[in-house]
Amino acid sequence: MANLEAATDNGRRSVTIRSVENALSLLSLFSVARPTWSLTEISRELGLGKSTVFRLLATLEACDFVRRDPDTGRYSAAPRLWEIACSAFTDTGLREVAPRFLAELVDLTGETAYCSILTGRRVVHVEVRVPGQALRLHANVGDSFDAHAVASGKAILAFSPREVVEEYIAGGLPRRTSQTITDPDRFRAELAVIRQRGYAENLAEWEEDVRGAAAPVWDRDGQVIAAISVAGPMFRLTADLSDLGRTVRTVANEMSRALGAPEHVLRDETTNSSTRDPSAR
C-alpha cells in the first residue's frame, strides 16, 4: 500500500504518495540521450530494490506508459507519454505557432533554431528547425540541457520569479566547459544583464566551439512559458552576438504577440526594459 508522507516546507504542508513519486522518477529517466533502460540500471539509478522496480515497470507497462523489448528486455517510453506531453502545450498554443517562427529564425540567421521550455533544472527542446547548409548543429525534440549553461535556460530564468532562480542556484551550477558560469553572484549578474537587454547569450558555456542567443516567449497572462534560440559553430558566430541576439528577441516578441502576450512585458528597441521585474515577486 502506498505510504502518505506529510512534510512542512516554508510553512506549507504537502502530502506525497511515495509509490507515485517513484513511478514519476522512473519515467523521468527516459530521454533522447538515453531512451532505453534495463531493470537493473533503473534499480541502481533510483536506489530502489529490483522487486519494487519490477512492480513499477509492470504497472506502467500495463497502462501503456512504458514498453519492454522482448528481445533485449530493455524498457523505453511508450507513445502515451508523448500524447500527454503534447497536451501540455495545447492551451498555450506553443506547438501551433512555434514552427513558423523557428522557420523565420532559420531564414534570417542560417543557423539551427529551437523552442525550449524549462522543466525542473533542465531546458527541453519542444520544436527544432535546421538550416539547409551542410555544416550545422544537430538537435532533436526532447534533447535537454542544464538551464544555467545554455542561452534558452538563462533567458527563461532571467524572467522567472526570484524564488525560482534562488532555488535553481541552490541546486548548484555545475561546470560544463571553461566558460560555464558557476559562481552564484556572477550568475545573478548575468541574469540582470539579460533582463535589461531582453536576450541571453551562450558563449561556449555548454559545448566548446558553440555559441548562440535566446529570448523569452511570453503567454497571454504575461508569463514566460518558453524561449526560442539560435545556435551555431563558433567560426560562424563571432564573439559579438548583439545583432543575433536582437534578431532572436524581435522574433520572440512576434511569437509572444501571436500567443496574445501583453505589450508591457515585451522588450524591444523602443523600450528601455521589460516592466516585468521578477525580483519583485
SULTA-V657199 format. One record per residue. PSI is psi as a letter, one per 20 degrees, with the letter a starting at -180 (NA if undefined). D_LAST is the distance of its C-alpha to the last C-alpha in Angstrom with 1 decimal. Layout:
psi=PSI d_last=D_LAST
psi=PSI d_last=D_LAST
This chain:
psi=q d_last=40.1
psi=q d_last=36.4
psi=q d_last=34.8
psi=p d_last=31.9
psi=p d_last=29.7
psi=p d_last=27.3
psi=q d_last=24.7
psi=p d_last=22.0
psi=o d_last=18.8
psi=k d_last=16.3
psi=i d_last=18.0
psi=p d_last=17.9
psi=p d_last=21.4
psi=q d_last=22.2
psi=p d_last=25.6
psi=q d_last=26.8
psi=o d_last=30.2
psi=g d_last=31.6
psi=h d_last=34.0
psi=g d_last=31.3
psi=g d_last=29.1
psi=g d_last=32.3
psi=g d_last=33.1
psi=h d_last=29.7
psi=h d_last=29.9
psi=g d_last=33.3
psi=h d_last=32.3
psi=i d_last=29.6
psi=h d_last=32.5
psi=p d_last=33.9
psi=r d_last=32.9
psi=h d_last=34.7
psi=h d_last=35.4
psi=n d_last=37.0
psi=i d_last=37.9
psi=q d_last=40.5
psi=q d_last=40.7
psi=r d_last=43.6
psi=g d_last=43.4
psi=g d_last=44.1
psi=g d_last=41.4
psi=g d_last=38.8
psi=g d_last=40.1
psi=g d_last=39.9
psi=g d_last=36.4
psi=i d_last=34.8
psi=k d_last=37.0
psi=q d_last=38.5
psi=q d_last=42.2
psi=h d_last=44.1
psi=h d_last=45.1
psi=g d_last=41.5
psi=h d_last=40.6
psi=g d_last=43.7
psi=h d_last=42.8
psi=g d_last=39.2
psi=g d_last=40.8
psi=g d_last=43.4
psi=g d_last=41.0
psi=h d_last=38.8
psi=g d_last=41.9
psi=h d_last=43.2
psi=j d_last=40.0
psi=k d_last=40.2
psi=h d_last=37.1
psi=r d_last=39.2
psi=q d_last=42.8
psi=p d_last=45.5
psi=o d_last=47.9
psi=h d_last=51.3
psi=g d_last=52.8
psi=i d_last=50.3
psi=j d_last=48.6
psi=q d_last=45.2
psi=q d_last=42.2
psi=r d_last=39.9
psi=q d_last=37.2
psi=q d_last=38.7
psi=h d_last=37.9
psi=h d_last=36.4
psi=h d_last=33.2
psi=h d_last=33.1
psi=g d_last=33.4
psi=g d_last=30.4
psi=g d_last=28.4
psi=h d_last=29.4
psi=h d_last=28.3
psi=h d_last=24.7
psi=i d_last=24.8
psi=g d_last=27.0
psi=h d_last=24.4
psi=h d_last=22.3
psi=j d_last=25.6
psi=g d_last=24.7
psi=h d_last=28.2
psi=h d_last=30.0
psi=h d_last=28.7
psi=g d_last=28.1
psi=g d_last=31.9
psi=h d_last=32.8
psi=h d_last=30.0
psi=h d_last=30.8
psi=h d_last=34.4
psi=g d_last=33.6
psi=g d_last=32.0
psi=g d_last=35.1
psi=h d_last=37.3
psi=h d_last=35.5
psi=h d_last=35.2
psi=j d_last=37.9
psi=r d_last=35.6
psi=p d_last=34.1
psi=q d_last=31.0
psi=q d_last=28.4
psi=p d_last=25.6
psi=q d_last=23.5
psi=q d_last=20.7
psi=p d_last=18.7
psi=o d_last=20.0
psi=c d_last=19.3
psi=j d_last=20.1
psi=q d_last=22.3
psi=p d_last=22.3
psi=p d_last=25.0
psi=p d_last=27.2
psi=i d_last=27.5
psi=q d_last=29.8
psi=p d_last=32.0
psi=p d_last=34.4
psi=q d_last=37.0
psi=r d_last=39.3
psi=i d_last=43.0
psi=q d_last=43.9
psi=g d_last=45.5
psi=o d_last=43.4
psi=r d_last=39.8
psi=p d_last=37.0
psi=p d_last=37.5
psi=q d_last=34.6
psi=q d_last=34.2
psi=p d_last=31.9
psi=i d_last=30.4
psi=q d_last=30.4
psi=q d_last=27.5
psi=q d_last=26.3
psi=p d_last=24.0
psi=h d_last=20.8
psi=i d_last=20.7
psi=j d_last=24.3
psi=q d_last=24.3
psi=g d_last=22.9
psi=g d_last=21.5
psi=g d_last=19.4
psi=h d_last=18.1
psi=h d_last=17.4
psi=g d_last=15.2
psi=h d_last=13.4
psi=h d_last=12.8
psi=k d_last=10.6
psi=r d_last=9.0
psi=q d_last=5.8
psi=h d_last=6.7
psi=h d_last=8.3
psi=g d_last=10.3
psi=g d_last=11.5
psi=h d_last=12.5
psi=h d_last=14.2
psi=g d_last=16.0
psi=h d_last=17.2
psi=h d_last=18.3
psi=i d_last=20.5
psi=q d_last=22.3
psi=m d_last=23.0
psi=q d_last=26.6
psi=p d_last=28.9
psi=h d_last=30.4
psi=r d_last=32.3
psi=i d_last=33.0
psi=i d_last=30.2
psi=p d_last=27.4
psi=o d_last=24.6
psi=i d_last=24.6
psi=p d_last=23.4
psi=g d_last=19.7
psi=h d_last=19.4
psi=h d_last=21.2
psi=g d_last=19.0
psi=g d_last=15.8
psi=h d_last=17.9
psi=g d_last=18.9
psi=h d_last=15.5
psi=g d_last=15.0
psi=g d_last=18.3
psi=g d_last=17.6
psi=h d_last=14.6
psi=g d_last=17.1
psi=i d_last=20.1
psi=j d_last=18.6
psi=q d_last=20.6
psi=q d_last=21.2
psi=q d_last=24.6
psi=o d_last=26.5
psi=m d_last=29.3
psi=k d_last=31.3
psi=h d_last=28.5
psi=g d_last=29.4
psi=p d_last=33.0
psi=q d_last=35.5
psi=j d_last=36.7
psi=p d_last=33.9
psi=r d_last=31.4
psi=r d_last=28.9
psi=q d_last=26.0
psi=q d_last=23.2
psi=q d_last=20.6
psi=q d_last=17.8
psi=p d_last=18.8
psi=q d_last=16.7
psi=a d_last=17.6
psi=i d_last=18.3
psi=j d_last=15.0
psi=k d_last=13.3
psi=q d_last=12.2
psi=p d_last=13.7
psi=i d_last=16.6
psi=a d_last=19.0
psi=q d_last=20.4
psi=q d_last=24.0
psi=r d_last=25.9
psi=p d_last=29.4
psi=q d_last=31.3
psi=r d_last=34.8
psi=q d_last=37.3
psi=h d_last=37.0
psi=i d_last=40.3
psi=h d_last=39.1
psi=o d_last=35.5
psi=a d_last=36.0
psi=h d_last=33.9
psi=o d_last=32.6
psi=j d_last=30.3
psi=g d_last=28.9
psi=g d_last=31.0
psi=g d_last=30.1
psi=g d_last=26.4
psi=h d_last=26.7
psi=g d_last=28.8
psi=g d_last=26.4
psi=g d_last=23.5
psi=g d_last=25.8
psi=h d_last=26.8
psi=h d_last=23.2
psi=h d_last=22.5
psi=g d_last=25.7
psi=g d_last=24.7
psi=g d_last=21.3
psi=h d_last=23.3
psi=h d_last=25.7
psi=j d_last=23.0
psi=j d_last=22.1
psi=q d_last=18.9
psi=q d_last=18.1
psi=h d_last=19.4
psi=i d_last=16.5
psi=i d_last=14.5
psi=q d_last=17.7
psi=o d_last=18.7
psi=a d_last=22.5
psi=h d_last=25.3
psi=i d_last=25.0
psi=q d_last=21.5
psi=h d_last=20.4
psi=r d_last=17.0
psi=q d_last=14.5
psi=i d_last=12.4
psi=o d_last=9.4
psi=n d_last=7.4
psi=h d_last=5.4
psi=i d_last=5.5
psi=i d_last=3.8
psi=NA d_last=0.0
